[in-house]
Amino acid sequence: MNSSSYVGRFAPTPSGYLHFGSLVAALASYLDARAAGGQWLMRMEDLDPPREVPGAQAAILHTLETYGFEWDGPCVRQSERHAAYAQVLQRWFSQGLAYACTCSRKQLEPFGGIYPGTCRNLGHVPEGAAIRVRVPEVEYRFTDRVQGEYRQHLGRESGDFVIRRRDGLYAYQLAVVIDDAWQGINHIVRGADLLDSTPRQLYLQELLGIAQPRYLHVPLITQPDGHKLGKSYRSPPLPADQATPLLLRALRALGQNPDPQLRYATPEELLKWGVQHWNAEAIARVPSLPEAGID
């Protein structure tokens, strides 16, 4: 691979502090990029101020630095990118690709998350309404580097989806596609909880006329009761003094086999070893990712 051809990224949401599941995703994206001689960019997906934890952005970046991560260029913040999202949304609205929706959550409850098209042809004004993009009755498919082939029929399994919320906040699906294209991201390594978002993003990429990135969705870290390890599940933040043991554990979670002597290594030495020995195919051979917790 051409050393300049790979552009990857890590894009945390500051609704909480980094936890072990975040570390595994960050590590996978970092090692995949650096092993290919590529760039690794940082983006803060701060689209939802009401859910943002004060101080989380600074804490996330500080934790990553403490764990030895270095990214290329400045950290991009989606909160500073609203003009780009508005431009695309307005264009699609004027072209009839998007429309205003006044449906409440209660009205949509009986449909199990699949929008029935209630407002599709009613011509509502966008002020005070959600904006949805029209989806075709088409199945989108892609081959994930770990999960294999994944397919989803947008009309039957999603329906027209929201790209701007009723409260005026832009939706993740829109922002992530626009920003990945703007930053030149062509390799996306992230958690498998976003696997089913990918077909919607493929469709938006198609509307924008941009190339499809390569995808690698890392299996999720779960609690002993099966719940996903995440900010909303009281997941403990990463302690600064546990960088080496937690990086070693994250490497093992990704199917890598670090030398036992590396338990004496610095975080920077561990990341260097990880880049030199990175084997993305090994992720698929891990029977199950380890349960959450710090030991």
Buried (B, 14 or more C-beta within 10 A) or exposed (E): EEEEEBBBBBBBBBBBBBBBBBBBBBBBBBBBBBBBEBBBBBBBBBBBEEBBBEEBBEBBBBBBEBBBBEBEEEBBBBBEBBEBBEEBBEEBBEEEBBBBBBBEEEEBEEEEEBBEBBBBEEEBEBEEBBBBBBBEEEEBEBEBBBBEEBEBBBBEBBBBBBBBBBEEBBBBBBBBBBBBBEBEBBBBBBBBBBBEBBBBBBBBBBBBEBEBBBBBBBBBBBBEEEBBBBBEBEBEBBEEEBBBBBBBBBBBBBBBEBEEEBEEBEBEBBBBBBBEBBEBEBBBEBEEBBEBEEE
